Amino acid sequence: MSQRKKLIVVGGGASGFFCAVNAARLDSSLEVVILEKSAKLLSKVRISGGGRCNVTHASTMVDDMLDAYPRGRNFIRKTLHQFSSNDTVKWFAERGVTLKTEQDGRMFPISDQSQTIINCLMAEAEQYSVNIVMQADVISIHKDQEGFKLSVMISGRSPVVEKADFVCIAAGGHPKLSGFDWLEKTGHSIETPVPSLFTFNIPDKHLHALMGVSSKHAMVKIPSLKLQETGPVLITHWGLSGPAVLKLSSRAARELNAADYGFEVRLNWVPDSHESMMLEALKKVKAAARNTIGSKNNFDLSARLWNYLLIKSDIDPETIWPNIPQQALVRLSQSLCNDPYRVSGKTTFKEEFVTAGGIKLDEINSLTMESKKMAGLFLAGEVMNVDGITGGYNFQHAWSSGWIAAKTIASKTI
């Protein structure tokens, strides 16, 4: 009998687990081991979406997803054609986990508990005898005629050598280039990592006083980069957050890093309008209304935000509409549709921590996830220079790349 072949997966996150359980399922003769550096498995799965796990994004066609990946769009096109968000929904459904779609397209388990996804993956690992080793830090990877040799430090003890026929690197991203040193030694080139998905720090105490106020529908622009995003915006005690801000931070990750996170941002709190339209609308309200301007607004803005914008426009909220000067309405239309702030720094959005950067994509076969530098070495997840905006896109990349790697590995064991 031929000796049983072995796959070592480096990383116990979403992509690593998906590679491991699918490879073990597709080839029952394959020995599969997961080496996880930390003392926690599937940590991002656990905290994603406020503990609900944003598994993927609803999509009827692959092309609907591509704009959500600022880096790796063409690479993602090829991977999603092999394992799409629809395939993700089907995969979990076949294992008793039904996903639901929210209005913005994000998909969650109907339980609204990330533990549901974790339990599913852990059950697969147990069913197909995947061996999981915790606190296993891979220091180096070498390959010779006999196969792969990994130097692994387990629980801080002296390194031991683990042998494998196949290796899948699913170790996630790193905030510093030095975190990729061990992978560079395998001959791979690294795109320098920079933060993605972060909130904007704005040193404006008047804005900070609105902490907790949100707008369901606002447009955030970075004029210098000609970039904008529309969606919910949340005012925090340090500045601006919410999906629109996070998406914009992802699209401009490298440019904002180069600017050392100092730039101007402008908000349109009523994105269905622009300044001249807004001025005409305000004039009509003035002509018809007899109440105080601060008592209510017609733009679905919270009372706190509306009154803040009035004061910012030098308008006393207790002034009745007929007594508002024309120039004050001009200032208000600007505050509503073109509200400027100076950003000075960023804050990591911990639940969605992502880095832009990693192993360069031209060194990876997008159809197999196999390295072009080292045969038998596969890549999955955020360790590659692929990242998406918030909304389930990064997890979809994890599922797609993990599944493709597993399928390819299983086909090579025959």
C-alpha positions in Angstrom: 0.0 0.0 0.0 1.2 3.5 -0.7 1.9 5.8 2.2 -0.9 8.1 3.3 -0.4 11.6 2.0 -0.5 14.6 4.4 -1.7 18.2 4.1 -0.7 20.8 6.6 -2.8 23.9 6.7 -1.1 26.9 8.4 -3.9 29.0 10.0 -7.1 28.1 11.8 -9.2 30.9 10.4 -12.1 30.8 7.9 -10.0 30.1 4.8 -7.8 27.5 6.5 -10.7 25.6 8.0 -12.5 25.6 4.7 -9.5 24.2 2.9 -8.9 21.6 5.6 -12.4 20.2 5.9 -13.1 20.2 2.2 -9.8 18.5 1.4 -10.4 15.8 4.1 -14.0 15.3 2.8 -12.9 15.0 -0.9 -10.1 12.5 -0.1 -10.7 10.3 2.9 -7.2 8.9 2.5 -5.6 12.3 3.0 -4.2 13.2 6.5 -5.1 16.8 7.3 -3.6 18.9 10.1 -4.4 22.5 11.0 -1.6 24.5 12.8 -3.0 27.5 14.5 -0.5 30.0 16.0 -2.8 31.4 18.7 -5.0 29.8 21.3 -8.2 30.7 19.4 -9.8 29.2 16.3 -12.0 31.1 13.9 -11.6 34.3 15.8 -12.7 36.6 13.0 -15.7 34.4 12.3 -16.7 34.8 16.0 -16.6 38.6 16.1 -17.7 39.4 12.5 -20.9 41.4 12.1 -21.1 42.1 15.8 -21.0 38.4 16.7 -23.6 37.4 14.0 -21.0 36.5 11.3 -21.5 38.2 8.0 -20.9 35.0 6.0 -21.1 36.4 2.5 -22.9 38.9 0.3 -26.0 38.0 -1.8 -25.3 37.9 -5.5 -27.0 36.4 -8.5 -24.0 37.0 -10.8 -20.2 37.0 -10.2 -19.8 40.4 -11.8 -22.1 41.9 -9.1 -19.3 41.2 -6.5 -16.2 42.5 -8.3 -16.5 46.2 -7.5 -16.3 45.2 -3.8 -12.6 44.3 -4.1 -10.3 47.3 -4.4 -7.4 44.9 -4.8 -7.5 41.6 -6.7 -10.6 42.2 -8.8 -9.4 40.2 -11.8 -8.1 37.4 -9.6 -11.4 37.3 -7.7 -13.3 37.1 -11.0 -11.6 33.7 -11.7 -12.1 32.3 -8.1 -15.7 33.3 -7.8 -16.5 31.5 -11.1 -15.3 28.4 -9.4 -16.9 28.9 -6.0 -19.4 31.8 -5.8 -21.5 33.3 -3.0 -24.3 31.1 -4.2 -22.0 28.0 -3.7 -21.3 29.3 -0.1 -25.0 29.5 0.6 -25.5 25.9 -0.8 -22.5 24.5 1.1 -23.8 25.7 4.5 -27.4 24.8 3.7 -26.3 21.2 2.9 -25.0 21.1 6.5 -28.1 22.4 8.1 -27.2 26.1 8.3 -29.6 28.4 6.5 -28.4 31.9 5.7 -30.7 35.0 5.5 -30.3 38.1 3.3 -30.6 41.6 4.9 -31.7 44.7 3.0 -28.1 45.7 2.2 -27.2 42.3 0.8 -25.3 41.0 3.8 -26.0 37.4 4.6 -26.1 36.0 8.1 -27.1 32.6 9.7 -30.8 32.8 10.6 -29.7 32.2 14.2 -27.9 35.6 14.1 -25.1 33.8 16.0 -21.6 33.3 14.7 -21.4 30.2 16.9 -23.7 28.5 14.3 -21.0 28.9 11.7 -18.2 27.8 14.1 -20.2 24.7 15.2 -20.7 23.8 11.5 -17.0 24.0 10.6 -15.9 22.2 13.8 -18.4 19.4 13.2 -17.0 19.0 9.7 -13.4 18.9 11.1 -14.5 16.2 13.6 -16.4 14.2 11.0 -13.5 14.0 8.6 -10.8 13.6 11.3 -9.0 16.9 10.8 -6.3 17.2 13.5 -6.0 20.6 15.0 -2.9 21.8 16.8 -3.1 25.0 18.8 -0.3 27.5 19.7 1.7 26.1 16.8 3.9 28.8 15.3 5.4 28.0 11.9 8.9 29.5 11.8 10.0 28.3 8.3 9.0 26.1 5.4 11.5 24.2 3.2 11.0 21.7 0.4 13.2 19.0 -0.9 12.8 15.8 -2.9 11.0 14.1 0.0 8.5 16.9 0.4 7.8 19.8 2.8 9.5 20.3 6.1 8.0 22.9 8.5 9.8 24.1 11.5 7.1 24.5 14.2 7.3 25.9 17.7 4.4 24.4 19.7 3.4 26.1 22.9 6.7 28.0 23.1 8.8 24.9 23.2 11.8 24.1 21.0 11.0 23.9 17.3 10.1 20.5 15.9 10.0 19.5 12.2 6.6 18.5 10.7 6.6 16.8 7.3 3.9 17.1 4.6 3.2 16.4 1.0 1.1 19.6 0.6 1.0 22.9 2.5 -1.7 25.5 2.4 -0.8 28.9 3.9 -3.9 30.5 5.4 -2.2 32.6 8.0 -4.1 35.8 7.4 -2.8 39.3 6.9 -0.1 41.1 8.9 0.0 44.8 9.8 3.8 44.9 9.3 5.9 43.7 6.4 8.1 41.8 8.9 5.2 39.5 9.5 5.8 38.1 6.0 9.5 37.4 6.5 9.1 33.6 6.8 7.0 33.6 3.5 9.5 35.8 1.7 12.1 33.1 2.4 10.0 30.6 0.3 10.7 32.9 -2.7 7.5 34.9 -2.7 7.2 38.7 -3.2 5.1 40.7 -0.7 3.0 43.7 -1.5 3.7 46.0 1.5 0.7 45.8 3.9 -1.3 48.9 4.9 -4.5 49.1 7.0 -7.9 48.8 5.3 -11.4 49.2 6.8 -10.7 51.9 9.4 -12.6 54.9 10.8 -11.7 58.6 10.4 -10.4 60.6 13.3 -11.6 64.2 13.2 -10.4 66.6 15.9 -13.7 68.6 16.1 -15.2 68.8 19.6 -18.5 70.1 18.2 -18.8 66.9 16.0 -17.8 64.7 19.0 -20.7 66.1 21.0 -22.9 64.2 18.5 -21.5 60.9 19.5 -24.0 58.1 18.8 -25.9 60.0 16.2 -26.2 58.2 12.9 -27.5 58.9 9.4 -29.0 56.0 7.5 -28.2 57.5 4.1 -25.2 59.9 3.6 -22.5 60.4 1.0 -18.9 60.6 2.1 -16.4 62.1 -0.3 -12.6 62.5 -0.4 -12.3 65.3 -3.0 -8.6 65.0 -3.5 -9.0 61.4 -4.7 -12.3 61.9 -6.4 -13.7 59.0 -4.4 -17.1 58.7 -2.7 -19.3 56.1 -0.9 -23.0 56.3 0.1 -24.5 54.5 3.0 -25.0 54.7 6.8 -22.6 57.0 8.7 -22.1 57.0 12.5 -20.7 59.9 14.5 -18.3 58.7 17.3 -16.4 60.3 20.1 -13.3 60.4 17.8 -14.9 61.2 14.4 -16.8 59.2 11.7 -17.5 55.5 11.3 -20.2 53.4 9.7 -20.4 51.4 6.5 -19.9 54.3 4.1 -16.7 55.4 5.9 -15.3 51.9 6.1 -15.9 51.2 2.4 -14.2 54.5 1.5 -11.2 53.6 3.7 -10.9 50.3 1.9 -11.0 51.8 -1.6 -8.4 54.5 -0.6 -6.3 52.4 1.7 -3.0 52.9 0.0 -3.5 56.6 -0.9 -4.6 57.5 2.6 -1.6 55.6 4.1 0.7 57.6 1.7 -1.0 60.8 3.0 -0.3 59.7 6.6 -4.1 59.8 7.2 -4.3 63.6 6.8 -7.0 64.7 4.3 -10.2 66.5 3.8 -13.6 64.7 3.7 -16.9 66.2 2.8 -20.4 64.8 3.7 -23.7 65.2 1.9 -26.2 64.4 4.6 -29.0 64.4 1.9 -27.3 62.6 -1.0 -30.4 62.7 -3.2 -29.8 66.5 -3.4 -27.1 69.0 -4.2 -26.5 72.5 -3.0 -28.6 74.4 -5.6 -31.4 71.9 -5.3 -31.3 72.1 -1.5 -31.4 75.9 -1.6 -34.5 75.9 -3.7 -36.1 73.3 -1.3 -35.3 75.4 1.7 -36.8 78.5 0.1 -40.0 76.6 -0.5 -40.1 75.6 3.2 -39.5 79.2 4.3 -42.3 80.4 2.2 -44.8 77.9 3.7 -43.6 77.2 7.2 -44.4 79.3 10.3 -42.8 77.2 13.0 -39.2 77.5 14.4 -36.5 76.1 12.1 -35.2 73.8 14.8 -38.5 72.1 15.6 -38.4 69.7 12.7 -36.8 69.0 9.3 -38.0 67.5 6.0 -34.8 65.5 5.3 -35.1 62.5 7.7 -32.2 63.7 9.8 -32.1 63.2 13.6 -33.0 66.3 15.6 -29.5 66.5 17.1 -27.8 66.4 13.7 -30.3 69.0 12.2 -29.7 71.4 15.1 -26.0 70.9 14.9 -26.0 71.8 11.2 -28.2 74.9 11.9 -25.8 76.2 14.5 -22.8 75.4 12.2 -24.6 77.6 9.6 -25.0 80.4 12.1 -28.7 79.9 12.4 -30.4 80.0 15.8 -32.7 76.9 16.0 -35.4 79.1 17.8 -35.7 81.4 14.7 -39.0 81.0 12.8 -38.7 80.1 9.2 -39.9 83.4 7.7 -37.2 85.3 9.6 -34.3 83.2 8.1 -32.1 85.5 5.9 -31.4 84.3 2.3 -27.6 84.1 3.0 -28.3 81.8 6.0 -30.2 79.4 3.7 -27.2 79.4 1.4 -24.9 78.4 4.3 -27.4 75.7 5.4 -27.6 74.2 2.0 -23.8 74.0 2.0 -23.8 72.4 5.4 -26.4 69.8 4.3 -24.8 68.9 1.0 -21.1 69.8 1.2 -20.1 69.6 4.9 -16.3 69.7 5.2 -14.0 68.1 7.9 -10.3 67.6 8.3 -9.3 64.1 9.0 -6.2 63.6 11.2 -5.5 59.9 11.8 -7.5 56.7 11.8 -8.9 54.2 14.3 -8.9 50.5 13.5 -12.4 49.0 13.2 -11.5 45.9 15.3 -14.4 43.7 14.2 -13.5 44.1 10.5 -9.7 44.3 10.8 -8.2 43.8 7.4 -5.0 44.7 5.7 -4.3 45.5 2.1 -1.2 43.7 1.0 0.3 40.2 1.1 1.7 37.7 -1.4 1.6 39.2 -4.9 -1.1 37.7 -7.0 1.0 37.1 -10.1 2.8 34.4 -8.1 -0.4 32.5 -7.5 -2.4 30.3 -10.0 -5.9 31.8 -9.7 -7.5 28.5 -11.0 -5.8 26.3 -8.4 -4.5 28.5 -5.6 -1.1 26.8 -6.0 2.1 28.9 -5.8 4.0 29.5 -9.0 7.1 29.6 -6.9 6.8 26.3 -5.1 4.8 23.3 -6.3 2.6 21.8 -3.7 2.3 25.0 -1.7 -1.1 26.6 -1.8 -2.5 30.0 -0.6 -5.9 30.9 0.9 -7.5 34.0 2.3 -6.1 37.3 3.4 -2.4 36.2 3.2 -2.8 37.1 -0.5 -2.9 40.7 -1.8 -6.7 40.6 -2.0 -9.1 42.5 0.3 -12.7 43.6 0.0 -14.9 46.3 1.5 -17.2 45.5 4.4 -20.2 43.4 3.7 -19.2 39.7 3.7 -16.8 40.0 0.7 -13.6 39.1 2.7 -15.2 36.0 4.0 -16.4 35.0 0.5 -12.7 35.3 -0.6 -11.8 33.0 2.2 -14.4 30.4 1.3 -13.6 30.5 -2.4 -9.8 30.3 -2.1 -10.0 27.6 0.6 -12.4 25.5 -1.5 -10.3 25.8 -4.7 -7.1 24.9 -2.8 -8.8 21.9 -1.2 -10.2 20.7 -4.6 -6.8 21.0 -6.3 -5.0 19.2 -3.4 -7.5 16.3 -3.4 -7.1 15.9 -7.2 -3.3 15.6 -6.7 -3.5 12.7 -4.2 -4.8 10.2 -6.7 
